[in-house]
Amino acid sequence: MIHEILPVGPLQCNCSVIGDEASRKAIVIDPGDDVADVLAIVQKHNLKVQQIIITHAHIDHVGGAKKLQAATGAAVLLNQNDYALLKMLDMQAAWLGMAPVGKVEIDESVGQADKIRVGSLSADVLHTPGHTEGSVVYLYDRRCLFTGDSLAWNFETEDLEAFRRYCWWSWSEQRQSLKQLLNYRFEWVFAGHGGSRYVPSFEMHARLEALLERMAIDLNARLNLVFAIL
């Protein structure tokens, strides 16, 4: 498998270019910006982009999809629960002081249990509402988990993290979404921001259980605070 990661745009979203070495077919995950640089990687490996897949409809992840589609003819895939958020891209741009990106057309919705296939490569789509309602993660080869902003590695604590302060839709839903990952094996976390991390799958499972426990404690504390106020 060919895999290169390029941090793009002012928020340095991690854009992944993934290619099949035999067929030279490729996908691009979260081309938020800097499309010329993304295309340079594609051309370096002599790849043909088949699909542009988006983990969620925040502008730092989807902002370059229109330009990349125009350059490659690839289909753009996004979970339909984020379509409303996608219509707000120009508003998101204004909030962040970024240039408007225009309307991004989605060719296909992806959801729970769908498969992404590129040449000999295959990935499972897991719907993980929480950060946004339509957030998804992509699990390749039962090893590599591309998580968008649903899950990350915190290099300060050296542990899995979900970053509540960046949860835009539902923290309780995000916990439920991450809980389903206990049913899968993975040893690499490729997050939407920051570095990637390898941990053996058995240890990753234990760290995910610990994260879910921390999230449950946080949710209970907030619920108790609400009851105290009432």
ZIPEZI-V892454 format. One record per pair of residues at least 12 apart in sequence whose ideal C-beta (glycine too) atoms are under 6 Angstrom apart, sorted by sequence separation. I is the first residue (numbers start at 1). J is the second residue. D is the distance in whole Angstrom. If there is no record, write none. Layout:
i = (I I)
j = (J J)
d = (D D)
This chain:
i = (89 162 4 16 52 135 137 187 187 3 15 110 112 123 124 135 15 52 111 185 2 13 123 187 131 2 13 131 26 28 24 52 128 9 15 24 25 26 49 51 8 9 17 24 27 28 29 50 51 52 53 54 8 25 30 49 57 8 19 27 51 56 181 19 32 57 78 32 35 57 80 33 59 76 6 30 32 33 76 77 79 32 35 39 75 79 31 35 59 75 77 179 31 59 66 131 132 133 153 4 31 132 63 66 65 152 130 175 145 62 147 152 2 130 142 149 129 130 143 144 145 146 147 148 153 139 143 13 85 130 160 172 13 129 159 160 11 128 82 9 160 81 82 81 79 79 50 56 56 56 55 27 56 25 55 25 23 20 20 20 20 29 14 13)
j = (101 174 17 29 65 148 150 200 201 18 30 125 127 138 139 150 31 68 127 201 19 30 140 204 149 21 32 150 47 49 46 74 150 32 38 47 48 49 72 74 32 33 41 48 51 52 53 74 75 76 77 78 33 50 55 74 82 34 45 53 77 82 208 47 60 85 106 61 64 86 109 63 89 106 37 61 63 64 107 108 110 64 67 71 107 111 64 68 92 108 110 212 65 93 102 167 168 169 189 41 68 169 101 104 104 191 170 215 186 104 189 194 45 173 185 192 173 174 187 188 189 190 191 192 197 184 188 60 132 177 207 219 61 177 207 208 60 177 132 60 211 133 134 134 134 136 118 132 134 135 136 118 148 118 148 119 119 118 119 120 121 146 192 192)
d = (6 6 5 4 5 6 6 6 5 5 5 5 4 5 5 5 5 6 5 5 4 6 4 6 5 6 4 5 4 6 6 5 5 5 6 5 6 5 4 6 5 3 5 6 5 5 5 6 5 5 5 4 4 5 6 4 4 4 6 6 6 6 6 4 5 4 5 5 4 4 4 5 5 5 6 4 5 5 5 5 6 6 4 6 4 6 4 5 4 6 5 6 6 6 6 6 6 5 5 5 5 5 5 5 5 4 6 4 4 6 6 6 5 5 5 5 5 2 5 4 6 5 5 5 4 6 6 4 6 5 5 6 5 6 6 6 4 4 6 5 5 4 3 3 4 5 6 4 6 4 6 5 5 5 3 4 4 6 3 5 5 6 6 6)
